[in-house]
Amino acid sequence: MRYKSTLAIGLTLVFVLLLVIPANAEQTRYCDVYRKLSFSNNAAICKCEISADSSSDWISATMELWRGTTMLNSWSTSGAESISMDETESVTRYQTYRLVINYSVNGITQSPVETSKYYG
């Protein structure tokens, strides 16, 4: 008898936890992130577009251009549902550059997206 009541209490606690945990979980939002790094006439052309799956989603993003461990420039923007940035920065040949996109959706930080390219 004692075993059955202990088992019943244990199962009840498990079910309660299963109901509470999803209510507190942050909702994952889908975003399509496009980025492009190209070069022309000693300039890096940095492009980024982020689109969320809902018109009520608020996106904040920072686009950074790096050469090695040195950040050359950064640009930021924010908006509802989709944002875009198209910026240029002076660069020198025979170096590898990295474009990093840091962003959040509805205040929830997402994993950074990046791309690298050699300018020869």
Secondary structure, 3 states (H helix, E strand, C coil): CHHHHHHHHHHHHHHHHHHHHHHHCCCCCCEEEEEEEEEECCEEEEEEEEEECCCCCEEEEEEEEEECCEEEEEEEEEEECEEEEEEEEECCCCEEEEEEEEEEECCEECCCEEEEEEEC
